[in-house]
């Protein structure tokens, strides 16, 4: 299962966010390094499309998509040189597929550390970039020598050289505008700043009205208009404490609390969906009276591969997929009606599944 890691300075709210997302019980304490070993849990991807389909089908069971969350111990200045949890911290980041920066934007005299989210961002980005710079420098001269003898590694050497230029300037690769080709060439090096990034700015419970301004301030720093990262980095604001409290409630109690605070569905579902997409994950659905289920697939996958998510026999004996997009199906009101109206499409082995498709697989083993 793909996983995203929560990364930030001590006391930024990572463990509280982890608990809210996973229903876990990670220690969230107002002192550094309360989290020494990473906590790993599973977050449910709440999806209004799934709810609409299950209501339409009057399903007895509803199964959400899920994604793995890792709560990584706090990073401090000097981590790239072994300060704080140092190398252990950096090793934990290398094991996740995408990163969620948690930046503190609240003042609390009882909790040590800076309250300026841009200071949090500066430290986190600098330490990860320095660690990557060291890793690239250790590899660069060797691969450049190898490229003189073996032209097949020349492109890899050039990608490393381009990465070195950005990192030497203190610029993390995720906002340096590196190409997808370079990203693929650099993948074997597990560079920290080459991972996809989502940013969460954590404000105080009584400062919800400041969210638009503080988010814009961080966005201008991390992804200014016209920059290479303008469309690659999403910045979300929330009060992690309030979201964590709401997450402990269920059903109507949770809805009423969020509505009373003017938070709609809450920031957590939006954050999980953003992290899910950041990992390159998409969703197709199956629906019926017994069950409506969200199935996870990688963007670009073809119909037989998606069928295999349901069962390997469906991929092995794939004949065709009957397909309709979820919103069109809900509008029509049932699969049977959609079929009678000729709205169900028949797709073959080369069909590239679209996020939000509802499918029935025809197979023969």
N, C-alpha and C positions, 0 to 999 in steps of 0.2 A: 504494500500500500504506500502511495506517495505520502510524503510528510513535509510539513513546514515547521520551522523552528522559530520560537519567540526569542528575540535577541535585544539586549539593551543594557544600560547601566544598572547597578544595584538600586532597588527601591523604585523602579520605574513603573511597576505594576504587572510584570510578566506573570508571576505565579497566580495572582488574582485573576488575570485574564485566562490563564490556562484552566483554572478551576471552573470559571464561568463557561468556558467552551466545552469542557469534557465531563463536568460533574465530578472532577477529581478532588483530592484533598491535599494538594501540595501545600507545604508550609509557606505562608505569605507573611513574613515578619519584617518589621521596620529596621533591619540592620543588614549590612552587606553579606553576601554569600550564604543566605538562608538556603538557597538552592545550590548544592555542590555537585550532585549527580543529576543528570537530566531526568525530568519526569516525562513519561510518554503516555498519551491517551488518545482517544478517538472522539472526534467532534462530528455531530450529526449535521448534514447540510440541509437546513430547512429550506423548502422550496414551494412557493405558492402554486406552481404548476402541478406538483404532485398532489397537493391538497385539492385542487380543482378537479383533477382526473379521478381521485378516489371518491369525491362527492358525487361526480357524474355516474360512476360505476357502482356506487353504494358498496364499496369494497369492505370486506370483513377485516382485512389486514392492510397496513400501509408500511412500506419499508423505504427508509430514506437512504440516500447516498451518504458515505462517510469519508473522512479524511483524517490522517494521523497528525497529532500536534505534539511538539516537543518543547518543553519548558527548559531552556538552557540557562545555566548559572550566569550571574551578572558579570558583564565585562567592565574592566577599569582601564584607565590610561596606563599604558605600558604593558598591556596584555600580550602584544606581539613580541615583547622581550621577556615574557615569563611572569609579569606582575599579576597579582590576584590569582585567579585560577589558570591564567596563562595558557599554556599549550593544551591543557585538558579542555578548556573552554573552546579553543579554536578547533580542536579535533571533533568536538561535538557538533559544531556548525558544519563541518565537512560532510557529516552524515545526513544532512537534510537536503531536500530538493529545492526549497525556496525559503526565503527569510522574511519574517515579519518584524520590523523594527518597532519596539515599544518605547516611545519618547515621553518623558514626564513633563507636564506643563502645569503643575500645581505646587503651591507653597504649603509646607507643613513643617513647623519648627521641631516637631518630634521625629521627623524622618530626615536623616542626613542626605547630602548630595544636592546637586544643582537642580533648579526648577525651570530652567530655560530649555525648551525642547531643542533649540538649535545647538546648545552646548552638548546635549546628549548625542545629537546627530554627528557633530564634529568629532567627538571622541570615538564613537562606534565606527564611523566611516574611516577615520585615520588609522585606527588599529587594524582593521580588516585589510585596508589597502597596504599597510606596511608589511603585514604577514604575507600577502600575495606578492609584494615586490621582492621579498626575500626568496620566496619559492621560485619566482620567475628567474631571478638572477642566478640561482643555483642550477637552473636547467638551460639557460639561454646559450652560454658559451659551448656547452656540450652538443646541443642540437645544431648550432650553427656550424660546428666542425663536421658533424655527421652529414649536414646538408651539402657540404662541398663534395662529399664522396657519393652521396645518395640523393638524387634530385627529388625522389618521392617524398622526402621529409622537408623539402624547401618551403612549402606552403605553411607547414606547422611552425617552422622557424620564424617565418615572416609574421605569423599571427602572434607568436610570443613576443617578438620585437615590438609590434604595435601595442600589445598589452603593457609592455615595459614602459613605453613612453607615457601612457596615461597614469600608470601607478607611480612612476617617479615624480609626477606632478601632484601626487596625493589624491588623484581622482579615481574613485571606485569604478570598476568596469561596467557595472549595471547602469551607470548613467554617463558612460563615455560614448554611447552610440555605436558599440561594436556590432559588426554584421552577424547575421545568423551563421554564416560560414565560419567566421572566426570563433563564434561561440562553440560550434561543433568541434573545431580543431583544438580548442582549449579545454574541452570537457575532460580529457584524460588527466588533466593536472588538478582537478577538483579545486579550482580557485574560489575563494570565499566570495569575492565581489562580483563574480560572473553569474551568480545565482539571481533569479528573479526576486524582486523586493516589493513588499507592501509596507506602508508606514501607518502606524496607529499612534495618534497623539492623545495622551491620557490627561484629561482635565479634572478639576475638583468637582464634587457632587453639586456644589452651589454655583458652578461657573459654566453651565450648559450654554448660556447665551454667548459665551466667548468662543465657542467651537468654530464658527465660520472664519473669524479673524485669525485664530491661531493656526488653523489648517491652511489658510491662504499664505500665512507667513512661512510655514514649513514648505509648502508646495513651491513657493517662489525660490526658495533656497535649493530644493532638491530637484525640481523639474520646472525651471522657469520657461515662460512661453518662448517658442522658437529653439529650445535646447534639444539636444539629442534624446533626452529622457522625458520630454514633455508628455508623450503618450504612453510611456512604458512604466511609470511609477504612479500608483494611486495612493493618496493620503486620506485617511479617515480619522475623524475625531470622535471621542466618546469619553464618558466617565466610566472607567473600568469598574469602580466600586459600585455604582448604581446598576450597571449591567450584570455584575456578579450577584447582587441582591435580587434582581429580577429573575435571573436564571434559576434561583432556588425555588421560585414559585412555579406553579403549573396552571394550565388552563386559563380560566377567566381571571383569576387573581393576578397572573402575570400580565395579561392584556390590560387590565384596569390600572395597574401600576404604571406601565409604559405610557398608556394614554394620558394618565394624570400628569405625567412629566412631559407630555408632548413629544414622545420619542417614537411614535408609530409602532412598527414591529420591533424596534430596538436596533442598535448598531451591530450586535453580535452576528445575526443572520447575514447581514450585508458583508461583514468582514469575512465570514467563513466562505461565502460564495465567491468573494473576490480572491481569496487565497486558493480556492479550488480551481478557479479559472487561471490563476497565476501559474499553477502547476501543469497547465495544459490539459486539464481534465474537463470533460463535457458529460452531459447526461442524456440518455434516451430512456423511454418509459415503456412498461407493459402494464396493461390495466384490464381488470375484469372484476366480477363479483367477489371472487375469492381474495384477490390481492391486487393492489396497485404498487408498483415498485420502480424506484429510480436505479438505473444501472450506470456505472461509471465507465467511460471509455476515453481514450486519448484523441484529441482533435486530429482529424484526418483519417481516422480508422474507417475501413470498408465494412460493409454489412456482415460478411461471414465472421470477421474478427469480433464484431459486436455481439453476434449470435453466440460466439464462444464464451462471452461473459455470463450468459445464462446457463449454458451447459456445453461441454466440449463436443457432445454428440451433434448439437445444432450447427456447430462450425464444420464438423467433419462431413455431415450429410446435407449441408446447406443447399437448398433449391432456389428459394427466393425470399424476399421480405415484403410483407404487406405494410405500407407506411402511410401515415398522415401526421401532420404537425399538430402538437397538443392543443393549440388555441382553436384551430379549425374544428377539431374533434369535439372540444367542449361546447363550442358554439352550436354544432349540429345536435349534440345531446347523447349520442351513443354510437358504438362501433357498427352495430347493425344498420342504423339509419345512414351512416356515412357510406357503408358498402352499397346500400340500395340506391344511394344518390350518385354512385360512381366516383366518390371522393377518395377512396383508398387506392393509392398507387402501388403498382407491382415493380419492385426493384431487384436487380440481379447482383451478381458477385462484385461488380465494379462500383456499386453505389457507395458514395462517401456519406456516412451518416451525419446528420445535422443535429446540433444541440436542440433538444426539445421534440425530437421525433418520437412518435408512438409506433411501436412495431409489433407485428406478429410474424414469427419465423416459420417458414415451411421447410421441412427437411425429411430426409429418408436415409436411414442407416441400415 
